[in-house]
């Protein structure tokens, strides 16, 4: 009987949502490939759309103002792609003082009867059923926002992380709902994936200092549309916030009411099932002015409209970008390549690193690597000391020489990139550009040189 009640609650919420969204919903827009390929990917809940949903029957249009629309080419329409690629779930759990009351809203001495205990059981049930392709993060909020567990494909640590959520002190027991939602969305990351935020709360936005708190529902809505995140809201009490439902509906999500752990578990799993059934639509974006762009999808009599932000590296613009804007991207790259090739063509008598960029006034200098292990850092105790950069650690990196293989390997705990890629350990090749907290050096090895064609060999 209880399962029927759960199903009825969920079905009702979905039906209400479909009516609001004209029987279809654009649940997420992903413009991460816009700059590179001029394509946008959106996720569509077709609702009660009649007939097939495919590239031939689906129409996508874009607009700079939401009034004048321009139809754009649809490249592909796929269903169940979220099953293959996985979903990134961010679980945001209310840990305010009232969550430690019973389901009736009254204080209880039974720890297992508290709302937070019911919520923890539902989250445990949910993550235990995730696919190996899914990823999950966990955060809690009250007066403060706390990231309990960062986004990871490994959900096995969630139960112990939930056990670490303790009852807050009195001055921490308030509910910074809007600020926490915006903070979770802004810290979501996971570009290029289906991104879902599930917020569980048992009350209204009730900050410690209401007069000083500037957070509003609009902050969450704006963040969701800028970051491409769908927000689902689960109300876990009779007391509901009057505006938080807007964050869900205007980001392509749903609002649910739950009464106990069983209904909570049913809702969490229903959200995932609903997302798995979505269509993934890829289309060629129009060349329109401005950083806000509106999208309209029409299929089988159903229609849905959303907006997204282009987020180009050139910033917002009210006019089409001029061709010469590309110079701002290309010129630095060409200069870097010229410097790199110049360094590679120079032969040295010993393996070493050459300072390319350091503190102001620092001259270019070559440091040789003569030992089996060379420590580089800002301390005088380092084998190679590079001064003038306060951010450079005393022992920023270590280069180890393998005599048998005639290879050099660099390792570091943090703040290290090689050829613009963060690394902790990497076998070095001639011409590798190493950045240690803003201090940039180039590695060169006399026993290995790069020749035309991109291959390397012995002298």
Secondary structure as a PSIPRED ss2 file (coil, helix, strand):
# PSIPRED VFORMAT (PSIPRED V4.0)

   1 X C   1.000  0.000  0.000
   2 X H   0.000  1.000  0.000
   3 X H   0.000  1.000  0.000
   4 X H   0.000  1.000  0.000
   5 X H   0.000  1.000  0.000
   6 X H   0.000  1.000  0.000
   7 X H   0.000  1.000  0.000
   8 X H   0.000  1.000  0.000
   9 X H   0.000  1.000  0.000
  10 X H   0.000  1.000  0.000
  11 X H   0.000  1.000  0.000
  12 X H   0.000  1.000  0.000
  13 X H   0.000  1.000  0.000
  14 X H   0.000  1.000  0.000
  15 X H   0.000  1.000  0.000
  16 X H   0.000  1.000  0.000
  17 X H   0.000  1.000  0.000
  18 X H   0.000  1.000  0.000
  19 X H   0.000  1.000  0.000
  20 X H   0.000  1.000  0.000
  21 X C   1.000  0.000  0.000
  22 X C   1.000  0.000  0.000
  23 X C   1.000  0.000  0.000
  24 X C   1.000  0.000  0.000
  25 X E   0.000  0.000  1.000
  26 X E   0.000  0.000  1.000
  27 X E   0.000  0.000  1.000
  28 X E   0.000  0.000  1.000
  29 X E   0.000  0.000  1.000
  30 X E   0.000  0.000  1.000
  31 X C   1.000  0.000  0.000
  32 X C   1.000  0.000  0.000
  33 X C   1.000  0.000  0.000
  34 X H   0.000  1.000  0.000
  35 X H   0.000  1.000  0.000
  36 X H   0.000  1.000  0.000
  37 X H   0.000  1.000  0.000
  38 X C   1.000  0.000  0.000
  39 X E   0.000  0.000  1.000
  40 X E   0.000  0.000  1.000
  41 X E   0.000  0.000  1.000
  42 X E   0.000  0.000  1.000
  43 X E   0.000  0.000  1.000
  44 X E   0.000  0.000  1.000
  45 X E   0.000  0.000  1.000
  46 X C   1.000  0.000  0.000
  47 X C   1.000  0.000  0.000
  48 X C   1.000  0.000  0.000
  49 X C   1.000  0.000  0.000
  50 X C   1.000  0.000  0.000
  51 X C   1.000  0.000  0.000
  52 X C   1.000  0.000  0.000
  53 X C   1.000  0.000  0.000
  54 X C   1.000  0.000  0.000
  55 X C   1.000  0.000  0.000
  56 X C   1.000  0.000  0.000
  57 X C   1.000  0.000  0.000
  58 X C   1.000  0.000  0.000
  59 X E   0.000  0.000  1.000
  60 X E   0.000  0.000  1.000
  61 X E   0.000  0.000  1.000
  62 X E   0.000  0.000  1.000
  63 X E   0.000  0.000  1.000
  64 X C   1.000  0.000  0.000
  65 X C   1.000  0.000  0.000
  66 X C   1.000  0.000  0.000
  67 X C   1.000  0.000  0.000
  68 X C   1.000  0.000  0.000
  69 X C   1.000  0.000  0.000
  70 X E   0.000  0.000  1.000
  71 X E   0.000  0.000  1.000
  72 X E   0.000  0.000  1.000
  73 X C   1.000  0.000  0.000
  74 X E   0.000  0.000  1.000
  75 X E   0.000  0.000  1.000
  76 X E   0.000  0.000  1.000
  77 X E   0.000  0.000  1.000
  78 X E   0.000  0.000  1.000
  79 X E   0.000  0.000  1.000
  80 X C   1.000  0.000  0.000
  81 X H   0.000  1.000  0.000
  82 X H   0.000  1.000  0.000
  83 X H   0.000  1.000  0.000
  84 X H   0.000  1.000  0.000
  85 X H   0.000  1.000  0.000
  86 X C   1.000  0.000  0.000
  87 X E   0.000  0.000  1.000
  88 X E   0.000  0.000  1.000
  89 X E   0.000  0.000  1.000
  90 X E   0.000  0.000  1.000
  91 X E   0.000  0.000  1.000
  92 X E   0.000  0.000  1.000
  93 X E   0.000  0.000  1.000
  94 X E   0.000  0.000  1.000
  95 X C   1.000  0.000  0.000
  96 X C   1.000  0.000  0.000
  97 X H   0.000  1.000  0.000
  98 X H   0.000  1.000  0.000
  99 X H   0.000  1.000  0.000
 100 X H   0.000  1.000  0.000
 101 X C   1.000  0.000  0.000
 102 X E   0.000  0.000  1.000
 103 X C   1.000  0.000  0.000
 104 X C   1.000  0.000  0.000
 105 X C   1.000  0.000  0.000
 106 X C   1.000  0.000  0.000
 107 X C   1.000  0.000  0.000
 108 X C   1.000  0.000  0.000
 109 X C   1.000  0.000  0.000
 110 X C   1.000  0.000  0.000
 111 X H   0.000  1.000  0.000
 112 X H   0.000  1.000  0.000
 113 X H   0.000  1.000  0.000
 114 X E   0.000  0.000  1.000
 115 X H   0.000  1.000  0.000
 116 X H   0.000  1.000  0.000
 117 X H   0.000  1.000  0.000
 118 X H   0.000  1.000  0.000
 119 X H   0.000  1.000  0.000
 120 X H   0.000  1.000  0.000
 121 X H   0.000  1.000  0.000
 122 X H   0.000  1.000  0.000
 123 X H   0.000  1.000  0.000
 124 X H   0.000  1.000  0.000
 125 X H   0.000  1.000  0.000
 126 X H   0.000  1.000  0.000
 127 X H   0.000  1.000  0.000
 128 X H   0.000  1.000  0.000
 129 X C   1.000  0.000  0.000
 130 X C   1.000  0.000  0.000
 131 X C   1.000  0.000  0.000
 132 X C   1.000  0.000  0.000
 133 X C   1.000  0.000  0.000
 134 X C   1.000  0.000  0.000
 135 X E   0.000  0.000  1.000
 136 X E   0.000  0.000  1.000
 137 X E   0.000  0.000  1.000
 138 X E   0.000  0.000  1.000
 139 X E   0.000  0.000  1.000
 140 X E   0.000  0.000  1.000
 141 X E   0.000  0.000  1.000
 142 X C   1.000  0.000  0.000
 143 X C   1.000  0.000  0.000
 144 X C   1.000  0.000  0.000
 145 X E   0.000  0.000  1.000
 146 X E   0.000  0.000  1.000
 147 X E   0.000  0.000  1.000
 148 X E   0.000  0.000  1.000
 149 X E   0.000  0.000  1.000
 150 X E   0.000  0.000  1.000
 151 X E   0.000  0.000  1.000
 152 X E   0.000  0.000  1.000
 153 X C   1.000  0.000  0.000
 154 X C   1.000  0.000  0.000
 155 X C   1.000  0.000  0.000
 156 X C   1.000  0.000  0.000
 157 X C   1.000  0.000  0.000
 158 X H   0.000  1.000  0.000
 159 X H   0.000  1.000  0.000
 160 X H   0.000  1.000  0.000
 161 X H   0.000  1.000  0.000
 162 X H   0.000  1.000  0.000
 163 X H   0.000  1.000  0.000
 164 X C   1.000  0.000  0.000
 165 X C   1.000  0.000  0.000
 166 X C   1.000  0.000  0.000
 167 X C   1.000  0.000  0.000
 168 X C   1.000  0.000  0.000
 169 X C   1.000  0.000  0.000
 170 X H   0.000  1.000  0.000
 171 X H   0.000  1.000  0.000
 172 X H   0.000  1.000  0.000
 173 X C   1.000  0.000  0.000
 174 X C   1.000  0.000  0.000
 175 X E   0.000  0.000  1.000
 176 X C   1.000  0.000  0.000
 177 X H   0.000  1.000  0.000
 178 X H   0.000  1.000  0.000
 179 X H   0.000  1.000  0.000
 180 X H   0.000  1.000  0.000
 181 X H   0.000  1.000  0.000
 182 X H   0.000  1.000  0.000
 183 X H   0.000  1.000  0.000
 184 X H   0.000  1.000  0.000
 185 X H   0.000  1.000  0.000
 186 X H   0.000  1.000  0.000
 187 X C   1.000  0.000  0.000
 188 X C   1.000  0.000  0.000
 189 X C   1.000  0.000  0.000
 190 X C   1.000  0.000  0.000
 191 X C   1.000  0.000  0.000
 192 X C   1.000  0.000  0.000
 193 X C   1.000  0.000  0.000
 194 X E   0.000  0.000  1.000
 195 X E   0.000  0.000  1.000
 196 X E   0.000  0.000  1.000
 197 X E   0.000  0.000  1.000
 198 X E   0.000  0.000  1.000
 199 X E   0.000  0.000  1.000
 200 X E   0.000  0.000  1.000
 201 X E   0.000  0.000  1.000
 202 X C   1.000  0.000  0.000
 203 X C   1.000  0.000  0.000
 204 X C   1.000  0.000  0.000
 205 X C   1.000  0.000  0.000
 206 X E   0.000  0.000  1.000
 207 X C   1.000  0.000  0.000
 208 X C   1.000  0.000  0.000
 209 X C   1.000  0.000  0.000
 210 X C   1.000  0.000  0.000
 211 X C   1.000  0.000  0.000
 212 X C   1.000  0.000  0.000
 213 X C   1.000  0.000  0.000
 214 X C   1.000  0.000  0.000
 215 X C   1.000  0.000  0.000
 216 X C   1.000  0.000  0.000
 217 X H   0.000  1.000  0.000
 218 X H   0.000  1.000  0.000
 219 X H   0.000  1.000  0.000
 220 X H   0.000  1.000  0.000
 221 X H   0.000  1.000  0.000
 222 X H   0.000  1.000  0.000
 223 X H   0.000  1.000  0.000
 224 X H   0.000  1.000  0.000
 225 X H   0.000  1.000  0.000
 226 X H   0.000  1.000  0.000
 227 X H   0.000  1.000  0.000
 228 X C   1.000  0.000  0.000
 229 X C   1.000  0.000  0.000
 230 X E   0.000  0.000  1.000
 231 X E   0.000  0.000  1.000
 232 X E   0.000  0.000  1.000
 233 X E   0.000  0.000  1.000
 234 X E   0.000  0.000  1.000
 235 X E   0.000  0.000  1.000
 236 X C   1.000  0.000  0.000
 237 X C   1.000  0.000  0.000
 238 X C   1.000  0.000  0.000
 239 X C   1.000  0.000  0.000
 240 X C   1.000  0.000  0.000
 241 X C   1.000  0.000  0.000
 242 X C   1.000  0.000  0.000
 243 X C   1.000  0.000  0.000
 244 X H   0.000  1.000  0.000
 245 X H   0.000  1.000  0.000
 246 X H   0.000  1.000  0.000
 247 X H   0.000  1.000  0.000
 248 X H   0.000  1.000  0.000
 249 X H   0.000  1.000  0.000
 250 X C   1.000  0.000  0.000
 251 X C   1.000  0.000  0.000
 252 X C   1.000  0.000  0.000
 253 X C   1.000  0.000  0.000
 254 X C   1.000  0.000  0.000
 255 X E   0.000  0.000  1.000
 256 X E   0.000  0.000  1.000
 257 X E   0.000  0.000  1.000
 258 X C   1.000  0.000  0.000
 259 X C   1.000  0.000  0.000
 260 X C   1.000  0.000  0.000
 261 X H   0.000  1.000  0.000
 262 X H   0.000  1.000  0.000
 263 X H   0.000  1.000  0.000
 264 X H   0.000  1.000  0.000
 265 X H   0.000  1.000  0.000
 266 X H   0.000  1.000  0.000
 267 X H   0.000  1.000  0.000
 268 X H   0.000  1.000  0.000
 269 X H   0.000  1.000  0.000
 270 X H   0.000  1.000  0.000
 271 X H   0.000  1.000  0.000
 272 X H   0.000  1.000  0.000
 273 X H   0.000  1.000  0.000
 274 X H   0.000  1.000  0.000
 275 X H   0.000  1.000  0.000
 276 X H   0.000  1.000  0.000
 277 X C   1.000  0.000  0.000
 278 X C   1.000  0.000  0.000
 279 X E   0.000  0.000  1.000
 280 X E   0.000  0.000  1.000
 281 X E   0.000  0.000  1.000
 282 X E   0.000  0.000  1.000
 283 X E   0.000  0.000  1.000
 284 X E   0.000  0.000  1.000
 285 X C   1.000  0.000  0.000
 286 X C   1.000  0.000  0.000
 287 X C   1.000  0.000  0.000
 288 X C   1.000  0.000  0.000
 289 X C   1.000  0.000  0.000
 290 X C   1.000  0.000  0.000
 291 X C   1.000  0.000  0.000
 292 X E   0.000  0.000  1.000
 293 X E   0.000  0.000  1.000
 294 X E   0.000  0.000  1.000
 295 X E   0.000  0.000  1.000
 296 X E   0.000  0.000  1.000
 297 X E   0.000  0.000  1.000
 298 X E   0.000  0.000  1.000
 299 X E   0.000  0.000  1.000
 300 X C   1.000  0.000  0.000
 301 X C   1.000  0.000  0.000
 302 X E   0.000  0.000  1.000
 303 X E   0.000  0.000  1.000
 304 X E   0.000  0.000  1.000
 305 X E   0.000  0.000  1.000
 306 X E   0.000  0.000  1.000
 307 X E   0.000  0.000  1.000
 308 X E   0.000  0.000  1.000
 309 X E   0.000  0.000  1.000
 310 X C   1.000  0.000  0.000
 311 X C   1.000  0.000  0.000
 312 X C   1.000  0.000  0.000
 313 X C   1.000  0.000  0.000
 314 X C   1.000  0.000  0.000
 315 X C   1.000  0.000  0.000
 316 X C   1.000  0.000  0.000
 317 X C   1.000  0.000  0.000
 318 X C   1.000  0.000  0.000
 319 X C   1.000  0.000  0.000
 320 X C   1.000  0.000  0.000
 321 X C   1.000  0.000  0.000
 322 X C   1.000  0.000  0.000
 323 X H   0.000  1.000  0.000
 324 X H   0.000  1.000  0.000
 325 X H   0.000  1.000  0.000
 326 X H   0.000  1.000  0.000
 327 X H   0.000  1.000  0.000
 328 X H   0.000  1.000  0.000
 329 X H   0.000  1.000  0.000
 330 X H   0.000  1.000  0.000
 331 X H   0.000  1.000  0.000
 332 X H   0.000  1.000  0.000
 333 X H   0.000  1.000  0.000
 334 X H   0.000  1.000  0.000
 335 X H   0.000  1.000  0.000
 336 X H   0.000  1.000  0.000
 337 X H   0.000  1.000  0.000
 338 X H   0.000  1.000  0.000
 339 X H   0.000  1.000  0.000
 340 X H   0.000  1.000  0.000
 341 X H   0.000  1.000  0.000
 342 X H   0.000  1.000  0.000
 343 X H   0.000  1.000  0.000
 344 X H   0.000  1.000  0.000
 345 X H   0.000  1.000  0.000
 346 X C   1.000  0.000  0.000
 347 X C   1.000  0.000  0.000
 348 X C   1.000  0.000  0.000
 349 X C   1.000  0.000  0.000
 350 X C   1.000  0.000  0.000
 351 X C   1.000  0.000  0.000
 352 X E   0.000  0.000  1.000
 353 X E   0.000  0.000  1.000
 354 X E   0.000  0.000  1.000
 355 X E   0.000  0.000  1.000
 356 X E   0.000  0.000  1.000
 357 X E   0.000  0.000  1.000
 358 X C   1.000  0.000  0.000
 359 X C   1.000  0.000  0.000
 360 X C   1.000  0.000  0.000
 361 X C   1.000  0.000  0.000
 362 X C   1.000  0.000  0.000
 363 X C   1.000  0.000  0.000
 364 X C   1.000  0.000  0.000
 365 X C   1.000  0.000  0.000
 366 X E   0.000  0.000  1.000
 367 X E   0.000  0.000  1.000
 368 X E   0.000  0.000  1.000
 369 X C   1.000  0.000  0.000
 370 X C   1.000  0.000  0.000
 371 X C   1.000  0.000  0.000
 372 X C   1.000  0.000  0.000
 373 X E   0.000  0.000  1.000
 374 X E   0.000  0.000  1.000
 375 X E   0.000  0.000  1.000
 376 X E   0.000  0.000  1.000
 377 X E   0.000  0.000  1.000
 378 X C   1.000  0.000  0.000
 379 X C   1.000  0.000  0.000
 380 X C   1.000  0.000  0.000
 381 X C   1.000  0.000  0.000
 382 X C   1.000  0.000  0.000
 383 X C   1.000  0.000  0.000
 384 X E   0.000  0.000  1.000
 385 X E   0.000  0.000  1.000
 386 X C   1.000  0.000  0.000
 387 X C   1.000  0.000  0.000
 388 X C   1.000  0.000  0.000
 389 X C   1.000  0.000  0.000
 390 X C   1.000  0.000  0.000
 391 X C   1.000  0.000  0.000
 392 X C   1.000  0.000  0.000
 393 X C   1.000  0.000  0.000
 394 X C   1.000  0.000  0.000
 395 X C   1.000  0.000  0.000
 396 X C   1.000  0.000  0.000
 397 X E   0.000  0.000  1.000
 398 X E   0.000  0.000  1.000
 399 X E   0.000  0.000  1.000
 400 X E   0.000  0.000  1.000
 401 X E   0.000  0.000  1.000
 402 X E   0.000  0.000  1.000
 403 X C   1.000  0.000  0.000
 404 X C   1.000  0.000  0.000
 405 X C   1.000  0.000  0.000
 406 X C   1.000  0.000  0.000
 407 X E   0.000  0.000  1.000
 408 X E   0.000  0.000  1.000
 409 X E   0.000  0.000  1.000
 410 X E   0.000  0.000  1.000
 411 X E   0.000  0.000  1.000
 412 X C   1.000  0.000  0.000
 413 X C   1.000  0.000  0.000
 414 X C   1.000  0.000  0.000
 415 X C   1.000  0.000  0.000
 416 X E   0.000  0.000  1.000
 417 X E   0.000  0.000  1.000
 418 X E   0.000  0.000  1.000
 419 X C   1.000  0.000  0.000
 420 X C   1.000  0.000  0.000
 421 X E   0.000  0.000  1.000
 422 X E   0.000  0.000  1.000
 423 X C   1.000  0.000  0.000
 424 X C   1.000  0.000  0.000
 425 X E   0.000  0.000  1.000
 426 X E   0.000  0.000  1.000
 427 X E   0.000  0.000  1.000
 428 X C   1.000  0.000  0.000
 429 X C   1.000  0.000  0.000
 430 X C   1.000  0.000  0.000
 431 X C   1.000  0.000  0.000
 432 X C   1.000  0.000  0.000
 433 X E   0.000  0.000  1.000
 434 X E   0.000  0.000  1.000
 435 X E   0.000  0.000  1.000
 436 X E   0.000  0.000  1.000
 437 X C   1.000  0.000  0.000
 438 X C   1.000  0.000  0.000
 439 X E   0.000  0.000  1.000
 440 X E   0.000  0.000  1.000
 441 X E   0.000  0.000  1.000
 442 X E   0.000  0.000  1.000
 443 X E   0.000  0.000  1.000
 444 X E   0.000  0.000  1.000
 445 X E   0.000  0.000  1.000
 446 X C   1.000  0.000  0.000
 447 X C   1.000  0.000  0.000
 448 X E   0.000  0.000  1.000
 449 X E   0.000  0.000  1.000
 450 X E   0.000  0.000  1.000
 451 X C   1.000  0.000  0.000
 452 X C   1.000  0.000  0.000
 453 X C   1.000  0.000  0.000
 454 X C   1.000  0.000  0.000
 455 X C   1.000  0.000  0.000
 456 X E   0.000  0.000  1.000
 457 X E   0.000  0.000  1.000
 458 X E   0.000  0.000  1.000
 459 X C   1.000  0.000  0.000
